[in-house]
Amino acid sequence: MKRLYQITIILLLSIICLSSMQAQESLRERLAKRQQQEQGTVTDSSLKVPKLSVRAEMMNENQTQDLSNATWVREIYRFLDLTKGENAALYYPEQPENDKMNLFTMIFKLMENNSLPIYRWNNGNDLFTDRMKEDFGDILSILEIPYQKNGENYVYDEFSIPNNEALGYYIKEAWYFDRSNSVLGVKTVAICPVVIREEYFSDESSLSTLSRRPLFWIPYEYIRPYAARMPVMTSDRNNVMTKTIDDYFRLRLYEGEIYKTTNMENKLMVEKYKDPESLKQAQGKIEGELKQFEENLWVVNDSINDVPSKNKAKNTGASKISKPKGGSSGTAYSARDRR
């Protein structure tokens, strides 16, 4: 009986000690979280990206631009610097706020849930094949984020997600003409998040440099259904979030410097144009060609000029109507209407 009493006392003391340790641990966690909130570096551990509905998946398939029948395609690669105001919509909020997050956070959470295929950077050569697929654990290692794997799940500290260091994106555009459907268009083919970090020359040196670290390629078609549900503010004058991330890419509201066009030598523009001035001129020439291509998305309907003579007589005293820019008159309609 005495031995049973001693065992009961020991069990009670063990339970009390365990409860005290758990209470202290939870208190430390709360204090750490409060400190991170004050520093503006906290992320919500319950942050989730909503799953796609069947309707959203079907809508994404209908919006996919097929280039297999295109008779003319020009591929353009750009770098989007998120420190520039035109591209800030992709960066803010820097840290998740309630249910709001920036594009990189959304991509990171989708990768964690295995909902988004990612492909190796491969020195900028985008190849979307099975052997080029990346694993989420590999990305955590590249970003130097400690993790443990529990079955198929990755356990890591969400405070380590480099939201504030994802300061750029490489994107690939395809400007194309499909003669079979009489369609002129521009397609965002893929994007690549870029982490920009300060690297020191040595442990003892105070000299440092900013380096770009491209992470992986993602076909935009996999991102679009999620991006279409992410409202963003695209203007400082109108703070209503009237557009989405998908609108931002589809309408090309970004500003990006051309660093490469697809060519047979597979060279970057800096490799083809060694002098900064000649590089700038080449980039300007390409931008001009693309602008001309975009203007050709619309043609002039000259049938409005075939007005009967009696109608012309009635409009003799009418005030003149100013012509559209470019000196042409008439009503513009899309290339699709020419069929």
DAZISUL-V556752 format. One record per backbone hydrogen bond with DSSP energy under -0.5 kcal/mol. NH is the residue of the N-H (numbers start at 1). CO is the residue of the C=O. If there is no record, write none. Layout:
nh:NH co:CO
nh:NH co:CO
This chain:
nh:5 co:1
nh:6 co:2
nh:7 co:3
nh:8 co:4
nh:9 co:5
nh:10 co:6
nh:11 co:7
nh:12 co:8
nh:13 co:9
nh:14 co:10
nh:15 co:11
nh:16 co:12
nh:17 co:13
nh:18 co:14
nh:19 co:15
nh:20 co:16
nh:21 co:17
nh:22 co:18
nh:23 co:19
nh:24 co:20
nh:25 co:21
nh:26 co:22
nh:27 co:23
nh:28 co:24
nh:29 co:25
nh:30 co:26
nh:31 co:27
nh:32 co:28
nh:33 co:29
nh:34 co:30
nh:35 co:31
nh:36 co:32
nh:37 co:33
nh:38 co:34
nh:39 co:35
nh:40 co:36
nh:40 co:37
nh:41 co:36
nh:45 co:43
nh:47 co:44
nh:50 co:48
nh:57 co:53
nh:58 co:54
nh:59 co:55
nh:60 co:56
nh:61 co:57
nh:62 co:58
nh:63 co:59
nh:64 co:60
nh:64 co:61
nh:66 co:64
nh:67 co:65
nh:70 co:67
nh:71 co:177
nh:72 co:177
nh:74 co:175
nh:76 co:173
nh:77 co:260
nh:78 co:171
nh:79 co:257
nh:80 co:169
nh:81 co:79
nh:81 co:255
nh:82 co:80
nh:82 co:167
nh:84 co:81
nh:87 co:84
nh:88 co:85
nh:90 co:87
nh:91 co:88
nh:92 co:88
nh:97 co:100
nh:100 co:97
nh:103 co:90
nh:104 co:90
nh:106 co:102
nh:107 co:103
nh:108 co:104
nh:109 co:105
nh:110 co:106
nh:111 co:107
nh:112 co:108
nh:113 co:109
nh:114 co:111
nh:115 co:110
nh:116 co:110
nh:119 co:217
nh:120 co:132
nh:121 co:215
nh:124 co:121
nh:125 co:122
nh:126 co:124
nh:127 co:125
nh:129 co:127
nh:132 co:129
nh:133 co:130
nh:134 co:118
nh:138 co:135
nh:139 co:135
nh:140 co:136
nh:141 co:137
nh:142 co:138
nh:143 co:139
nh:144 co:141
nh:145 co:140
nh:146 co:144
nh:148 co:155
nh:150 co:148
nh:150 co:153
nh:151 co:149
nh:152 co:150
nh:153 co:150
nh:155 co:148
nh:156 co:154
nh:157 co:146
nh:158 co:156
nh:160 co:157
nh:161 co:158
nh:163 co:161
nh:165 co:162
nh:166 co:162
nh:166 co:163
nh:167 co:165
nh:167 co:194
nh:168 co:194
nh:169 co:80
nh:170 co:192
nh:171 co:78
nh:172 co:190
nh:173 co:76
nh:174 co:187
nh:175 co:74
nh:176 co:174
nh:176 co:185
nh:177 co:72
nh:178 co:183
nh:179 co:177
nh:181 co:178
nh:182 co:178
nh:183 co:178
nh:185 co:176
nh:187 co:174
nh:189 co:172
nh:189 co:187
nh:190 co:172
nh:191 co:218
nh:192 co:170
nh:193 co:216
nh:194 co:168
nh:195 co:213
nh:196 co:165
nh:197 co:195
nh:197 co:211
nh:199 co:197
nh:199 co:209
nh:201 co:207
nh:209 co:199
nh:211 co:197
nh:213 co:195
nh:215 co:193
nh:217 co:119
nh:218 co:191
nh:220 co:189
nh:222 co:219
nh:223 co:219
nh:223 co:220
nh:224 co:220
nh:225 co:221
nh:226 co:223
nh:227 co:223
nh:228 co:224
nh:229 co:226
nh:230 co:227
nh:231 co:229
nh:232 co:243
nh:234 co:232
nh:235 co:238
nh:239 co:237
nh:242 co:240
nh:243 co:232
nh:245 co:227
nh:245 co:230
nh:246 co:227
nh:248 co:244
nh:249 co:245
nh:250 co:246
nh:251 co:247
nh:252 co:249
nh:253 co:248
nh:257 co:79
nh:259 co:77
nh:260 co:77
nh:262 co:75
nh:266 co:263
nh:269 co:259
nh:271 co:268
nh:272 co:268
nh:273 co:269
nh:274 co:272
nh:279 co:275
nh:280 co:276
nh:281 co:277
nh:282 co:278
nh:283 co:279
nh:284 co:280
nh:285 co:281
nh:286 co:282
nh:287 co:283
nh:288 co:284
nh:289 co:285
nh:290 co:286
nh:291 co:287
nh:292 co:288
nh:293 co:289
nh:294 co:290
nh:295 co:291
nh:296 co:292
nh:297 co:294
nh:298 co:295
nh:299 co:333
nh:301 co:331
nh:302 co:300
nh:304 co:301
nh:305 co:302
nh:306 co:303
nh:307 co:305
nh:312 co:308
nh:313 co:309
nh:314 co:310
nh:315 co:311
nh:316 co:313
nh:318 co:315
nh:322 co:320
nh:324 co:328
nh:327 co:324
nh:331 co:301
nh:333 co:299
nh:335 co:297
nh:337 co:334
nh:338 co:335
nh:339 co:336
